[in-house]
Amino acid sequence: MKLQDCNLNPKAVAMAPFIRTDPEAEWVTARDQGRIPSSLFDLYRRAGYLSFGSAPQFLKDDEGILYSYFALIVRSLMASLLDASEYTHELKELKAQQYYPGKNNDDPTWTRDKSNKAAKSSYDAFRNSLASLCAGLDSLAEMIAIFSQGNIKNLYVGRAQFSRIEEWLNEPQKQPNIIASPIEHLLDKVHAVLYSLIYCNGPEAEWLSYMRVLRNKTSHLGPALFRTTVLRGHDGQYYQFVPREWPYIWEKYMKPEGVEPSMPMSELLEKTLAHQDIVEYACGALKKVTGVIEGVLYLIAHSYTEFSDFQPNTTALNELTKNSKTFAFEYFE
């Protein structure tokens, strides 16, 4: 079906209400179930439930572009966290279907085809949970870009990525001015919160760069290059572990019979695998990213109210306009 074969002059248009005086049911449910941080709901509330015409002067322009984009980012943050939560739950459910030696004896209905399908579904759920978490962080970068008004190097509305935030966190920080502007004051706080959450010591060290590698490899290269290891726990259950080195070439650790291995098996597994199974890792990643978003949005929600009567944010609007693009594509022939 081509566009020109549709009715391009409809008599009516159906869409969600543009004007709201109360929160939408999905937001209330997500809040009450603890699937989104309270600071995200607070920002949604302060922003008039993203109702049309609710733009404060700070986010106002003649065409309503900036506030509408802000609303899309707020919704993207919620959707990313809900998606990650659902995929993580799916991963938990699929664990019971994974193959292990002797499963055919424990489950008379077991077939190799069922195990293969469960393995693929588990991989898809893990990949999608990582993609959703990274999408949430990139949406958070867009939110920071809107409020930073060009004060973070290489961070632009419409093209913001969380990797730019990481670059900012690693730059030498200027001595704070005795009298700081509200935006400088906000960014100082955001920097402090993010640095403590992103650059951890101990077992969580490099958690973000590791998560990003997992996201990239599962999304770009597929399951053939994503090798995992299944081990039996002391409780008798079987658990799947993901590698923490890339590429994971276990053949290099194989030795001919009679050749002494370079290290004991226990040491090799501790060196090359994440120290929690894939389900526990996915739950931890969701909790960690949610905490990052919660900490930043707590600051931004209060700044939203504080900045409301400021002059229109022309910096953010100009960046968004510059980074907007219409493509020449119409259809495949």
Buried (B, 14 or more C-beta within 10 A) or exposed (E): EEEEEEEEEEEEEEEEEEEBEEBBEEBEEBBEEEBBBEBBBBBBBBBBBBBBEBBBEBBBBEEBBBBBBBBEBBBBBBBBBBBBBBBBBBBBEBBEBBBBEEBBEEBEEBEEEBBEEBBEBBBBBBBBBBBBBBBBBBBBBBBBBBBBBBBBEEBBBBBBBBBBBBBBBEEEEEEEEEEEEEBBBBBBBBBBBBBEBBBEEEEBEEBBEBBBBBBBBBEEEEBEEBEBBBEEEEEEEBBBBBBBEEEBEEEEEEEEEEEEEEEEEEEBBEEBBBEBBBBBBBBBBBEBBBEBBBBBBBBBBBBBEEBBEBEBBEBBBBBBBEEEEEEEEEEEE
